[in-house]
């Protein structure tokens, strides 16, 4: 036990001190801070100033002379186009537009500006449209109806559950982006943590350092120490990421309208830690076995693709899963050990998962971890010092089941 703890401490310290671990762990917090800062900067720059923007117009119909104040834009009438052009060149106005005599039948409006534009600013279009609409309808409808034409609806959308009751309100960002974000976080955390174990084993085996290590500890102690040490580093990493996501969700929901429905509870984070721990143990056992039977790092990477390919399925099918969390595909992948951690968190982030499904998913994962750890320990002990010859799948299977 003492030797296992020594290996655990060594692997943990070595991992958290590496540049790749530090950069990857801090990447998510820094990206979220950067994204939020950019959003705030763009919002501040796009906010209209307290001073009204003046836009000139020339009305050849003589019917558009009211409602000249539209939000932060003041429309200034000019008797003819020459006066409006002079005012624009003198920078008394930002731009001007001309309402022709046949406007009612043609709807044509000519606009002039001195600025180079990719497209007409939306606030300018909205102000012009509101000005024209208000003047045309002012004598036809009441002021209340006229006001409603400017703001025709305030939409409230609700989701009904299976019993027909209204479910708690949720925004599209919460319903779609949060589960996908959890999928990426869990995938990268699991693959990086277990991949570190694979790299450690293959490098020590390729450099023959493993022979020196095994002269002092048993293969079982070495495997346990590496799995627990790198697992502790991975747990630290996922804890930082999950806490970052929770803090960001609180800040974003209060300041960014699109994120107002996002809520990351402590319970969800607890499920995340539990599923990550089981997922890591499963991946670590698989990678340890791969590292033991591989003669070099390149060969180990080829073998590890067998494990990685199924693990990518939740992200490949993310759009299908998020829109149909109770479907057969979502449930099946929740009970498949390699995809269970990512899939379960995607579903938990979107809505409540039935208790029996979570219990069955965890039971399957625990059984898979125990079985895989048992097999990995036997493979680790038998093939760790094998060089030059790579055992075949039949030989590995025969050794695990018979010996």
Buried (B, 14 or more C-beta within 10 A) or exposed (E): EEBBBBBBBEBBEBBBEEEEBEEBBEEBBEEBEEEBEEBEEEEEEEEEEEEEBBBBBBBBEEBBEEBBEBEBBBBBBBEEBEBBBEBBEEEEBBBBBBBBEEBEEEEEBEBBBEEEEEEEBEBBEBBBEBBBBBBEBBEEEEEEEBEEEEEEEEEEEEEEEEEEEEEEEBBEBBBBBBBBBBBBBBBBBBBBBBBBBBBBBBBBBBEEEBEEBBEEBEBEBBBBBBBBBBBBBBBBBBBBBBEBBBEBBBBBBEEBEBBBBBBBEEEBBEBBEBBBBBBBBBBBBBBBBBBBBBBEBEBBBEBBEEBBEEBBBBBEBBEEBBEEBEEEBBBEBBBBBBBBBBBBBBBBBBBEBEEEBBEBBBEBBBEBBEEBBEBBBBBBBBBBEBEEEBBEEEBBEEBBEEE
